[in-house]
Amino acid sequence: MLFSNPNESRLSKAVDTILKFIYPGIILILFVLFVIRNELTPLSVAVFLFNGVFILVINILFSKCKKILLRQRGDYELASFILDLTPLSIEVWRDCGELIYCNKKTLEFAKVGSFENFKNDYETNIEYSQNVQKFISQTLDEGYHRIEREFQQSDEKTTPLDTHFHKAKIENSNIVLGFSIDMTEVNQSIERERELNEYNELLISSAPYVVNIWDDSQSIASTTFQCALMFGLTSRHEFIKRFYELSPETQPCGSNSTELMDENIRTAFDSGYRRFEWMHQKLNGDPMPHEITLVRFKRQGRSFLFAYYVDLRPLKALLAREQKEERLRQIAEEESRAKTRFLARMSHEVRTPMNAVLGITDIQLQKEHPMETEDAFLRIHHASKLLLAIINDILDLSKVEAGKMVILPEKYETASLIVDTVQMNLIYIGEKELEFTLRVDQNLPLTMYGDQSRIKQVLNNVISNALKYTPRGTVELALSAIEQENPNDIIFVIEVTDTGIGMTDEEVAQMFEIEFTRHNVFENRSIEGSGLGMSITKAIVGLMNGQIEVTSKPGVGTKFKITIPQKNHTGEKIGFELAQKLQDIEETKNLIRKVEKKTIEAMPHGRILVVDDVETNLFVVEGLLMPYQLEVNTAESGQEAIDLVKSGEEYDIIFMDHMMPGVDGLEATIRIRESGYTKPIVALTANVTEGTSNLFLSNGFDGFVSKPIDPDKMNEVLIKYVKCP
């Protein structure tokens, strides 16, 4: 059937004709050509009778139909393709809440394979679909709605989504489109940023220094709470607000604080780095010096400065202490030098008369005298030795303080050490009701190797201390040896026990740690002594790698135990017989008679010059040299000695006094050496402080003999330098 430009009457007639052939249960299919918009369009028409009503179904056929379908299908596929490529999840709902579309990304979120499965999950999850329906209703009312929601996946896991709901119309029907983005990575990034910010804030706030952050407008953008605490403020905001109040008007250099700080900040922004000292102050005006370091950094295209503050108060205080300590050290050194000069002078002044006393008694003890006279000379001699020991203590103290005391080991006889020590200390007993006992271990070496003079000094100090502080009762000296693995090594053990007044623990500590200290001064004011002995004793024992222990109780007594490493020189021991003899104090007392008369070898060929400005000293030296049958000449000044040498006189030895008025011994010796004189020159000196030997040897002397003159030392010098013709 062909209709060309059909109108209603002609179409009605055609329809009436067709309907005559239609009966219930029959479907008539017709193919018709219509001219639609001047284009021949094929149609298929199906006609059937339903409940007394004719139903016509018209469809476009053939090429036109195909073209239209292909075009529509292409547009749909293109749209679907584009929507599936977007990273957004897209869902479409009718206004009733029915889900009618979702793209591929939505299926990936839900972890399902098809739209039907997704829609089924959506409809069966009542709680989720109700929440979505609520969002749809809000969108229909407002036109737009945005939420952050948890998207339910098929495996019960959820994905955080940021969803934007938009209202739209299609064919006069309302729909709602939902555009969602997966917030998992965004949330993780935000969380990492938050944790990083918290960490940075914790790091900065807990740092031991103050940190400020300046922005490119030269304002403080942030600071740490330490800033507020350091300046006594209550908050960081208060610090930022009052920053310029926390500096004095001018800096120590004289520059205005505000202008100088702005200049430093500008310089740091330009160069990237700036370090300087800055004087801050608290609100009450207390100064607070700091070292400030400015470091530029960039963030999001902007420049900032980190300002690190280091509180210089501890450093300034340390420097002040060091400067004070340096000043005190210099003062102490000067005082030490002054004390050394004083001790040297006093040593000379005291030893000069002591030289006369001991020298004359030594001379007289070499002669025969009645027993009573000889005993008097012996007492004078021993008392002078005791006084000399006190003088030596004073000099030793200067060595201890200067750290210049040295140990000079040599071979010595143990029995001689014991006898000399007992003889020296029996004088302290006097009229006291005191018993002194001695215990000697027969296993003590017969001869030992060590510093005999220092060990004797330790023994004398400890024993004399016990005898002085024990008014009645007993004092016991016990000497023994502890053998070591090496048969040549022993530990010399000295124990001194008394029943004296005793000491408290505090007094024991003071005895060693505080020089010139004597306990119970008022009660013990009658006891002689300088109070130096025990501190010197401890120093000497320490230098010999020994130890000293003290146990004491007030009213009961005191015990000293000293252990000193020594060498067994020959391997022989004292033995029982000698040990018993040494322990006999009465026998030892009988030995206090006269100094052994030495066998002196005559030297008639020798020629000696003695130079001293003190006539008594000349008398002593001449008396000590008399047994040698030497030719002895004297000079009373350094200049006189120079003149004698320049006149051509030569001597086997020139004994030159150190300190003389006018030309002293040092200057005289230098001038004599400059004249070409090469014979031995030996100093006679009462100045025996540390460095004496170097002083003389570096100024042309060949050696020295200390005053008071020890005849044995004098004998050694004579034997060394007076040669047979």
ABEGO torsion letter per residue (X at the ends): XBBBGBBAAAAAAAAAAAAAABBBGBBBBBBBBBBBGGBBBBBBBBBBBBGGBBBBBBBBBEAAAAAAAAAAAAAAAAAAAAAAABABBBBBBBAAGBBABBBAAAAAAAGBABAAAAAAAAAABAAAAAAAAAAAAAAAAAGBBBBBBBBBBAAGBBBBBBBBBBBBBBGGBBBBBBBBBBAAAAAAAAAAAAAAAAAAAAAAAABABBBBBBBAAGBBABBBAAAAAAAGBABAAAAAAAAAAABBABBAAGBBAAAAAAAAAAAAAAAGBBBBBBBBBBAAGBBBBBBBBBBBBBBGGBBBBBBBBBBAAAAAAAAAAAAAAAAAAAAAAAAAAAAAAAAAAAAAAAAAAAAAAAAAAAAAAABBBBAAAAAAAAAAAAAAAAAAAAAAAAAAAAAAAAGABBBBBBBBBAAAAAAAAAAAAAAAAEABBBBBBBBBBAABBABBBEBAAAAAAAAAAAAAAAAAABABEBBBBBBBBBBBABAABBBBBBBBBBABAEBBAAAAAAAAABBGBBBGAAAAAABBEAGAAAAAAAAAAAAAGBBBBBBBBBGAEBBBBBBBBBBBAAGBBAEAAAAAAAABAAAAAAABBBBBBBBBBBBAABBBBBBBABAAAAAAAAAAAAAAGBBBBBBABAAAAAAAAAAGBBBABBBBBABBBEBBAAAAAAAAAAAGBABBBBBBBABABBGAAAAAAAAGBAEBBBOBBBAAAAAAAAAAABBBX
